[in-house]
């Protein structure tokens, strides 16, 4: 069973000809696929799709007019004129096999997104902003959308998380901006060509795809940058060692716009001073080429979010938005779904859900949590971690062991396999035996099954932090239900 080789499925086509007929998404319930489906539905196109399980997302798509099948079988293709797949779809998928048999055009979701980004909207040329990098893509994308939306620019967007203010992960806007989160996990980032790109940081992740290690990640991003239009700009975080390695192979030129939260220099395009984190808020002074622009206040915590905000403001300013407008609007951004999302309180403890599933992300999230703890005089930080993918857990094992030092109590759940087969000696039980931590335990069973056990562990004034990219997100909601909240 192999993932589809998308290069075999490239078609030269007038996308309008096919979209106007019917588009079928194999795996429509995924966050990236659903965003594209929503975007087309908002333009009253005919959309169908399939998934293996029902979810809030599939229900919402049905309500918007999509024909959604909770199964994957040949007849679901029906009269579709265009098929969209993600990298999760394998070549033995019955719908994919049927599409190939019929000779239907098949596009990867990245190819469709790039086509949509390059289409004119209301007869206007579009400012295309693409956000890439190992960490922080969703929050940075959300910040940009929030700024543009509240500046009444009516942006189109397709991002990898739910915008709480708009309760959606995509929107067809009538303005001249298109904001997209660009996924590097499967190498398809090379399909995009925005006017302005952000690279938040670069580390080794998605080792199931990048089997050649970090060098393969760098090579993919080099191809991405070299594929950009002649007058494009790449906004890049030079605090990141991985980004510096990327630049070594590209040389410095006027395409690059640099930002930093650690180093102040008049030669760096965007820099910050006087970072202050208090509770759930952060603030900092922003400079451009050594000139102070003003103070920025955020309604979310963490130095990592100061970095995300710097990138977001840089992107909109390079697109013509004033600093005053950007600073004013970003102040009301309260975060993305599953990004340090405060769910409520249980037994006097604060429940926060976060998507962090890479060691660096976990460490940054715990640093932000620790700041909240200290500023608000909270009790223990109880981190509940669900490892995501055996391949990531194995290859970043030692880094994971170092990432929980700020957690007062660590509870590790079973690995969320995400379709991968188990790897010998790579389990949560093995991890607990190997990690050196003052209070770490392993709890086996499904998220629903372990909820009661974890509920019993919670004490007044704790900060309970659920971490992971799998179904760990249900745990906080389960805890709230137990208290009737």
Buried (B, 14 or more C-beta within 10 A) or exposed (E): EEBBEBEEBEEEBEBEEBBBEBBBBBBBBBBBBBBBBBBBBBEEBBBBBBBEEEBEBBEBBEEBEBBBBEEBEEEBBEEBBBBBBBBBBEEEBBBBEBBBEEEBBBBBBBBBBBBBBBEEBEEEEBBBBBBBBBBBBBBBBBBBBBBBBBBEBBBBBBBBBBBBBBEBBBBBBEBBBBBBBBBBBBBBBBBBBBBBBBBBBBBBBBBBBBEEEBEBBBBBBBEBBEEBEEEBBBBBBBBBEBBEBBBEEBEEEEBBBBBBBEEEEEEBBBBBEEBEBEBBBBBBBBBBEEEEBEEBBBBBBBBBBBBBBBBBBBBBBBBEBEBEBBBBBBBEBBBBBBBBBBBBBBBEBBBBBBBBBBBBBBBBBBBBBBBBBEBEEBBBBBBBBBBBBBBBBBBBBEBBBEBBEBBBBBBBBBBBBBEBEEBEEBBBEBBBEEBEBEEBEBBEEEBEEBBEEBBEBBEEBBBBBBBBBBEBBBBBBBBBEBEEE
